[in-house]
């Protein structure tokens, strides 16, 4: 775990990765704040070789959260550069995660009805039926991802990191559950993949050189009807390798349909219900209550998927994520060649200096118990932190 690894030509000092964690610290216009810079400076001091930021919206219509960081216009670059500089000063690399929420947002965040590949499925969270994207909007989105990638590199991001999992827009295009289009952007696996191909080839055209491209993608959507399956994910992984992607992380679940598929562990009923409007609290409580005991933590629940991808991945660096807590398990995964890097999210929220504690033999396992109150904090528009002892009183969205 403490040996260097590579993503393309980029060397990472060790195999520990701080997985993307939404911070909830940006200004109202998406600008990086001093608090956010301080957070990542501390995280870098903790010793992980690569720090991935929370998802940044590439287009104004792709904003998902009130305090989400933006990478949608050039005015964001100075703040993003401060962030990258702070991490580099402490000896770590940084990757800006670039995203578009698609349907996984609300009208008050973007000023209009959300967009999706197809106008289907009123979602069970916000009860929104999105508008189907036009050809012009799709191409505009492709260009937005390419432009955001250029800004990321200009600001100092060491990796171009595309978010195509968790139910956000790129996931929606890849998934037959969401994408029912009959034109060249849907109807077959190849057509559903078209947007990824356009974005990645567009990035390679505009950013020649050795900046690696990494993709986070679902191995399973676990939606009510079939979406991305492991078999389909293997096909997509093969195509990603063919067009020159350097790193791949496989996740699972779609936040709007059952966010516990994305995180697993305890169901933070009290914290999530607190964030709901009064009229939705009774239904929200019953729904969250019904999830109890059905999504307990499985250490490395995405591991079998990443193992399956290995034979299709060529020289792509593979990232294992999903409830991995024990140092011995991490070492076993890397030593066996099942993955090249171990991505941790919630453990680093609770213990920013976990890597140093592992190195100094002060612990063999992360303290995080997956209570998921940090997820409840996001729902309440509270900056992400460890709230194992409860959320701050008197604060909600």
C-alpha positions in Angstrom: 0.0 0.0 0.0 2.9 2.3 0.5 4.6 1.6 -2.9 4.1 4.1 -5.8 1.4 3.3 -8.4 0.7 4.8 -11.8 -2.3 6.2 -13.6 -1.1 6.4 -17.2 2.3 8.2 -16.9 1.3 9.9 -13.6 3.0 8.4 -10.5 1.1 8.4 -7.2 3.2 8.1 -4.1 1.1 5.3 -2.6 -2.0 3.3 -3.2 -4.4 5.2 -1.0 -7.0 7.4 -2.6 -9.4 9.8 -1.0 -12.5 9.1 -2.9 -14.8 11.9 -4.1 -16.7 13.4 -1.1 -19.2 16.2 -1.6 -17.9 19.0 0.7 -20.8 21.5 0.9 -18.3 24.3 1.2 -18.5 26.3 -2.0 -19.9 29.8 -2.3 -23.3 30.3 -3.8 -21.8 30.7 -7.3 -19.7 27.6 -7.0 -16.4 29.3 -6.1 -13.9 27.5 -3.9 -13.7 28.9 -0.4 -10.8 29.2 2.1 -12.6 26.5 4.2 -12.5 24.1 1.3 -8.8 24.8 0.7 -8.1 24.2 4.4 -10.0 20.9 4.3 -7.9 19.6 1.4 -4.7 20.9 2.9 -5.4 18.8 6.0 -6.4 15.8 3.9 -3.2 16.0 2.0 -1.2 16.1 5.2 -3.0 12.9 6.1 -0.9 11.1 3.6 -3.1 9.7 0.8 -1.3 9.8 -2.5 -4.3 11.0 -4.6 -7.2 13.2 -3.4 -10.3 13.3 -5.5 -12.6 16.3 -4.9 -16.4 16.1 -4.6 -18.3 16.3 -7.9 -18.0 19.7 -9.7 -20.7 20.8 -12.1 -19.5 21.2 -15.6 -22.6 23.1 -16.8 -25.1 25.4 -14.9 -27.9 22.9 -15.7 -25.8 20.1 -14.1 -25.7 21.6 -10.6 -26.9 19.2 -8.0 -26.3 20.9 -4.6 -26.6 24.4 -3.1 -23.0 24.5 -2.0 -21.5 22.5 -4.8 -18.2 23.5 -6.4 -18.4 24.7 -10.0 -16.0 24.2 -12.9 -18.4 25.6 -15.5 -16.7 28.8 -16.3 -13.2 30.4 -16.3 -14.0 32.5 -13.3 -13.7 29.3 -11.2 -10.1 28.7 -12.1 -8.3 31.0 -9.5 -10.1 29.3 -6.6 -9.5 25.8 -8.1 -5.8 26.6 -8.5 -5.6 27.6 -4.8 -7.1 24.2 -4.0 -4.6 22.3 -6.2 -1.6 24.3 -5.0 -2.5 23.5 -1.3 -2.6 19.8 -2.0 0.6 19.8 -4.1 2.4 21.7 -1.4 1.8 18.7 1.0 3.1 16.2 -1.6 -0.1 14.7 -2.9 -1.8 14.7 -6.3 -5.4 15.9 -6.9 -8.2 15.0 -9.3 -11.2 17.3 -9.9 -14.3 15.1 -10.3 -16.3 16.6 -13.2 -20.0 15.9 -13.4 -23.5 16.9 -14.6 -26.5 15.9 -12.4 -28.9 15.4 -15.3 -32.2 14.6 -13.6 -30.6 14.3 -10.1 -31.3 17.9 -9.2 -34.2 20.3 -8.4 -35.6 23.3 -10.2 -34.5 25.7 -7.6 -30.8 24.8 -8.2 -30.9 25.3 -12.0 -33.8 27.5 -12.7 -35.8 25.0 -14.9 -37.0 21.5 -15.0 -34.0 19.0 -14.9 -32.8 17.3 -18.1 -32.3 13.6 -18.9 -31.7 11.4 -22.0 -35.4 10.5 -22.0 -38.5 11.9 -20.5 -39.5 9.0 -18.3 -39.9 7.8 -14.7 -41.1 10.4 -12.3 -38.5 9.8 -9.6 -39.4 8.6 -6.1 -37.3 11.3 -4.3 -38.3 14.6 -5.8 -41.2 13.4 -7.9 -39.7 15.1 -10.9 -40.3 14.0 -14.5 -37.4 15.5 -16.4 -37.3 17.0 -19.9 -35.7 15.0 -22.7 -32.5 16.5 -24.0 -32.3 17.8 -27.5 -29.5 17.0 -29.9 -28.3 20.6 -29.4 -28.3 20.2 -25.6 -26.4 16.9 -25.8 -23.6 18.5 -27.9 -23.6 21.5 -25.6 -23.0 19.1 -22.6 -20.2 17.3 -24.5 -18.5 20.6 -25.0 -19.1 21.6 -21.4 -17.3 18.5 -20.2 -14.4 19.1 -22.5 -14.2 22.8 -21.5 -14.3 21.8 -17.8 -11.5 19.4 -18.3 -9.4 22.1 -19.9 -10.1 24.3 -16.8 -9.2 21.5 -14.5 -5.8 21.0 -16.1 -5.2 24.8 -16.2 -6.0 25.0 -12.5 -3.6 22.1 -11.6 -5.7 19.0 -11.5 -3.3 16.1 -12.1 -6.1 13.8 -13.4 -9.2 14.4 -15.6 -11.8 12.5 -13.6 -15.2 12.0 -15.3 -18.2 11.1 -13.1 -20.4 8.5 -14.9 -21.8 6.7 -11.9 -24.3 7.1 -9.1 -27.2 8.1 -11.4 -25.8 11.4 -12.7 -26.2 12.3 -16.3 -23.5 10.2 -17.9 -24.7 7.2 -16.0 -28.2 8.0 -17.3 -27.0 7.9 -20.9 -25.2 4.6 -20.3 -28.2 3.0 -18.6 -31.0 1.3 -20.6 -33.3 2.0 -17.6 -32.9 5.8 -18.2 -32.0 6.0 -21.8 -34.9 5.1 -24.1 -33.8 7.2 -27.0 -34.3 5.9 -30.6 -31.7 8.2 -32.2 -27.9 7.9 -32.3 -27.7 8.6 -28.6 -29.7 5.5 -27.5 -31.2 2.2 -28.6 -28.1 0.1 -28.3 -25.1 -0.1 -26.0 -22.9 1.5 -28.7 -25.2 4.4 -29.0 -25.7 4.9 -25.3 -21.9 5.0 -25.0 -21.6 7.6 -27.7 -21.6 10.6 -25.3 -18.7 9.1 -23.4 -16.8 8.5 -26.6 -17.4 12.1 -27.8 -16.3 13.6 -24.4 -13.2 11.5 -24.0 -12.0 11.9 -27.6 -12.8 15.6 -27.4 -10.6 15.9 -24.3 -7.8 14.1 -26.0 -8.0 16.4 -28.9 -7.9 19.6 -26.8 -5.5 18.4 -24.1 -2.6 16.5 -25.8 0.1 15.1 -23.5 0.3 12.9 -20.5 -2.7 14.1 -18.3 -4.5 10.8 -17.4 -8.2 10.4 -17.8 -10.1 8.5 -15.2 -13.8 7.4 -15.2 -16.1 6.5 -12.3 -18.8 4.2 -13.7 -21.5 2.0 -12.3 -21.1 -1.8 -12.5 -24.8 -2.2 -11.4 -27.5 0.4 -11.4 -29.8 -1.7 -9.2 -32.8 0.2 -10.6 -36.4 -1.1 -10.5 -36.0 -2.4 -14.1 -32.7 -3.4 -15.6 -30.1 -0.7 -16.1 -26.4 -1.2 -16.2 -25.4 -4.8 -15.3 -22.0 -6.2 -14.7 -22.0 -7.7 -18.2 -22.8 -4.3 -19.8 -20.2 -2.6 -17.6 -17.6 -5.0 -18.9 -18.5 -4.0 -22.5 -18.2 -0.3 -21.5 -14.9 -0.9 -19.7 -13.5 -2.5 -22.9 -14.5 0.5 -24.9 -13.1 2.9 -22.4 -9.7 1.1 -22.6 -9.8 1.2 -26.4 -10.2 5.0 -26.5 -7.4 5.5 -24.1 -8.9 5.9 -20.6 -6.2 5.4 -18.0 -8.1 4.7 -14.8 -11.5 3.1 -13.8 -13.4 3.0 -10.6 -16.6 0.9 -10.4 -19.4 1.8 -8.1 -23.1 0.8 -7.8 -26.5 2.2 -7.2 -28.5 5.3 -8.2 -29.1 7.9 -5.5 -32.6 8.9 -6.5 -34.0 5.3 -6.4 -32.2 4.0 -3.3 -29.1 5.8 -2.1 -28.3 3.0 0.3 -27.2 1.0 -2.7 -24.5 3.6 -3.1 -23.2 3.7 0.4 -24.5 0.7 2.5 -24.3 0.6 6.3 -26.8 2.2 8.8 -29.9 4.0 7.5 -29.8 7.6 9.0 -33.6 7.8 9.3 -33.7 10.7 11.8 -31.2 12.8 9.9 -32.7 12.4 6.5 -36.3 12.8 7.6 -35.2 16.1 9.3 -34.3 17.5 5.9 -37.7 16.7 4.3 -40.5 19.2 3.9 -43.3 18.6 6.4 -45.7 17.1 3.8 -43.0 14.5 2.8 -41.9 13.5 6.3 -44.4 10.6 7.0 -43.8 8.9 3.6 -40.0 9.6 3.9 -39.9 8.0 7.4 -41.8 4.9 6.2 -39.5 4.5 3.2 -36.3 5.0 5.1 -37.6 2.6 7.8 -38.2 0.0 5.2 -34.5 0.1 4.2 -33.2 -0.9 7.7 -31.2 -4.1 7.8 -31.3 -4.5 4.0 -28.1 -2.7 3.1 -25.6 -3.6 5.9 -22.0 -2.9 5.2 -20.2 -5.5 3.2 -16.5 -4.8 3.2 -15.5 -4.3 -0.5 -19.0 -4.7 -1.9 -17.8 -3.6 -5.4 -14.7 -5.8 -5.3 -16.1 -8.7 -7.4 -17.0 -6.2 -10.1 -13.6 -4.7 -10.3 -12.1 -8.2 -10.3 -14.2 -9.1 -13.3 -13.0 -6.0 -15.2 -9.3 -6.9 -14.8 -9.2 -9.1 -17.8 -10.8 -6.4 -20.0 -8.9 -3.4 -18.6 -5.5 -3.7 -20.2 -3.2 -1.2 -18.7 -6.0 0.9 -17.1 -5.4 1.5 -13.4 -8.3 0.0 -11.4 -9.6 1.5 -8.2 -11.4 -0.6 -5.6 -14.1 1.3 -3.5 -16.9 0.4 -1.2 -16.7 -0.2 2.5 -13.0 -1.3 2.7 -11.9 -0.7 6.3 -9.0 -3.2 7.2 -5.5 -2.5 6.2 -4.8 -6.2 5.7 -7.7 -6.4 3.2 -6.4 -3.4 1.3 -2.9 -5.0 1.1 -4.5 -8.3 -0.1 -6.4 -6.6 -2.9 -3.3 -4.8 -4.2 -0.9 -7.7 -3.8 -3.3 -10.0 -5.6 -3.5 -7.6 -8.5 -7.3 -7.3 -8.1 -7.0 -3.5 -8.1 -4.1 -1.0 -8.2 -5.5 1.6 -5.7 -7.9 1.6 -2.8 -10.4 4.4 -2.6 -11.8 5.4 0.8 -14.4 8.1 1.5 -16.2 7.9 4.9 -13.0 6.6 6.7 -11.2 9.8 5.7 -14.1 11.9 6.8 -13.7 10.6 10.3 -9.9 10.1 10.3 -8.1 12.5 7.9 -4.7 11.1 9.1 -5.7 7.5 8.6 -2.8 6.8 6.2 -0.3 8.1 8.6 -1.8 5.9 11.4 -1.5 2.9 9.1 2.1 3.8 8.3 3.0 4.2 11.9 1.2 1.0 12.9 -1.1 2.9 15.3 -4.1 1.1 13.8 -5.0 -1.7 11.5 -8.6 -0.7 10.8 -10.5 2.5 10.1 -12.8 3.7 12.9 -15.7 4.6 10.6 -18.8 2.5 11.5 -20.8 3.6 8.4 -23.5 5.3 10.5 -24.1 7.5 7.4 -24.9 10.6 9.4 -22.5 12.4 7.1 -24.9 11.6 4.3 -27.7 13.0 6.4 -25.7 16.2 6.8 -25.6 16.6 3.0 -29.4 16.3 2.9 -29.6 19.1 5.5 -27.3 21.4 3.6 -24.6 21.0 6.3 -20.9 20.8 5.3 -19.7 17.2 5.2 -17.9 16.0 8.3 -18.2 13.1 10.7 -21.4 13.5 12.7 -21.3 10.1 14.5 -22.5 11.8 17.7 -25.3 13.6 15.9 -25.9 16.6 13.6 -25.6 20.2 14.9 -28.8 21.3 16.4 -30.9 23.9 14.7 -29.5 23.5 11.2 -31.3 22.1 8.2 -32.0 23.0 4.6 
